[in-house]
Amino acid sequence: MKKQSHERIILGIDPGTTVTGYGLIRATGNNLEMIVLGVVELSKLADHYLKLQKIFERTLWLVDTYHPDELAIEAPFFGKNVQSMLKLGRAQGVAMAAALYRQIPVFEYSPRKIKIAVTGRGDASKEQVAAFLQNQLKIVDMPEKMDATDALAAAVCHFYQKSSDSDQKSFSSWKDFISKNPGRIK
């Protein structure tokens, strides 16, 4: 996949040991375009280590196929089940390792930060996140599993985070914010 010099490709990953979601966006200036999104189905694999291998291989394949500039990954949600947290952390770790193996920088975002970046609300549902992305990126065929849109949301969050970091914009009001970010408000 050939890139123009002023664009960047961001790979988003929503790690999981049952389903791992992925989504890629192309950012050209302030314009975003979805490249691909999907999931790695792992529920039929009984061996946890085989699941980790599949996550690593798919992430490496995505990196080698689409040549992203950065990886944005959702941080594990801190729950009460320690075993689930360990498994989720391993899934995240192998996806990160695959990107780092190809010298792709990794950026981690909490689920709340991702939701705020995409919808403006930290308590937004998965369905709300998916609807915002569908509208913003003009997605015609939405995936069945929301792990894919969660991954895409991580990539979009990273785009907004890096854009605001690099531009060092300040806003005097909501009106000022909207005028400087017309693509963020629908």
Sequence and secondary structure as in RCSB ss.txt:
>XXXX:A:sequence
MKKQSHERIILGIDPGTTVTGYGLIRATGNNLEMIVLGVVELSKLADHYLKLQKIFERTLWLVDTYHPDELAIEA
PFFGKNVQSMLKLGRAQGVAMAAALYRQIPVFEYSPRKIKIAVTGRGDASKEQVAAFLQNQLKIVDMPEKMDATD
ALAAAVCHFYQKSSDSDQKSFSSWKDFISKNPGRIK
>XXXX:A:secstr
    TTEEEEEEEE  SSEEEEEEEEEETTEEEEEEEEEEE TT   HHHHHHHHHHHHHHHHHHH  SEEEEE 
    S HHHHHHHHHHHHHHHHHHHHTT  EEEE HHHHHHHHHS TT  HHHHHHHHHHHHT SS  SSHHHHH
HHHHHHHHHHHHHHHHH    SSHHHHHHH GGG  
